[in-house]
Amino acid sequence: MDIQRWLNAPIEKIIFVALDIETTGLSPVEDRIVEIGGIKFTTKEVRGDFHSLVNPGIPIPHHVSRIHGITDEDVKGKPNIRKVLVSLKEFLDWDTLVIFYNAWFDLSFLGKAFYDYGISPPSLPVIDLYQIIKTYRHLLPVEKGLSLKKVVEGMGRKRNFHFHRAVEDSLAVKEIFLRVLEKTGVKKLRELIQEKNIIELKDGFLPGIKLQEELPFLNPWVENRERIVIEYKWEGGSKFLEIIPLDIVKAGKKFYIYASLLPSFKKKFFELRKISGFIKGEKKYPGLFSG
């Protein structure tokens, strides 16, 4: 991906896609996508939209349904995520810049879905509108807070958005982004965002991670698939679990050990920050946040 080309492109020449997902919960490795929506637009016009409910294959918890309003009945008979991802790739095309609000959350779920079905995610640049709002908050009426709803309310938009639905949130992202462009008066993307803050869509879920500065002793254990014991935070307490580590994965901004849980050999993801310690043979090793 030629980031310099995007940074130097005139804003009015760029085709943007505001994208949003709704899910069964907060964990990209345990929860699933239930809705994807997007709006394709330029600074002058809307070029198209995308929407699909997704059958996640698992129940949607009632407390989550209360947030976005999507129930098990709503997704019954809807396509699975594999079919939706194929359609989404066609919609995104090869020459669009994707905008999320709190990008790493959406990217982790999308990345995991692409990974699970062996579908190559499109190599497209992503910008996080939330981070842009934080940078330019002095130009926007965001005194009430930086949630998507609060920012829209601060802008005084008369349209009643149905927040926590994918298409409606995408429309809100589009509205906010265009307001940012109006307030800043930027002509090129590099005037709005630094190169280091442009993400690639394919970076949402990355297997094969090597830990350099933090817990480097894990790398050979994973490579050799050596049995270890971890102390894992579990429902208010902790448990000692014997595992065979198979991979280290970065999902969004979080790191996980993908491992076989013994004695069942069931494959599971264990969030690295929830591991308070490791035991290998007679030796104990500290976890990432062991205190």
Stockholm file with secondary structure:
# STOCKHOLM 1.0

chainA/1-291         MDIQRWLNAPIEKIIFVALDIETTGLSPVEDRIVEIGGIKFTTKEVRGDFHSLVNPGIPIPHHVSRIHGITDEDVKGKPNIRKVLVSLKEFLDWDTLVIFYNAWFDLSFLGKAFYDYGISPPSLPVIDLYQIIKTYRHLLPVEKGLSLKKVVEGMGRKRNFHFHRAVEDSLAVKEIFLRVLEKTGVKKLRELIQEKNIIELKDGFLPGIKLQEELPFLNPWVENRERIVIEYKWEGGSKFLEIIPLDIVKAGKKFYIYASLLPSFKKKFFELRKISGFIKGEKKYPGLFSG
#=GR chainA/1-291 SS CCHHHHHHSBGGGCCEEEEEEEESSSCTTTCCEEEEEEEEECSSCEEEEEEEECCCSSCCCHHHHHHHCCCHHHHTTCCCHHHHHHHHHHHHCSSCEEEESSHHHHHHHHHHHHHHTTCCCCCCEEEEHHHHHHHTGGGSCCTTCSSHHHHHHHHTCCSCCCTTSHHHHHHHHHHHHHHHHHHHCCSBGGGTSCGGGCEEGGGGEECSCCCSSSCTTHHHHHHHTCCEEEEEEETTEEEEEEEEEEEEEEETTEEEEEEEETTTTEEEEEEGGGEEEEEETTEEEECTTCC
#=GC SS_cons         CCHHHHHHSBGGGCCEEEEEEEESSSCTTTCCEEEEEEEEECSSCEEEEEEEECCCSSCCCHHHHHHHCCCHHHHTTCCCHHHHHHHHHHHHCSSCEEEESSHHHHHHHHHHHHHHTTCCCCCCEEEEHHHHHHHTGGGSCCTTCSSHHHHHHHHTCCSCCCTTSHHHHHHHHHHHHHHHHHHHCCSBGGGTSCGGGCEEGGGGEECSCCCSSSCTTHHHHHHHTCCEEEEEEETTEEEEEEEEEEEEEEETTEEEEEEEETTTTEEEEEEGGGEEEEEETTEEEECTTCC
//
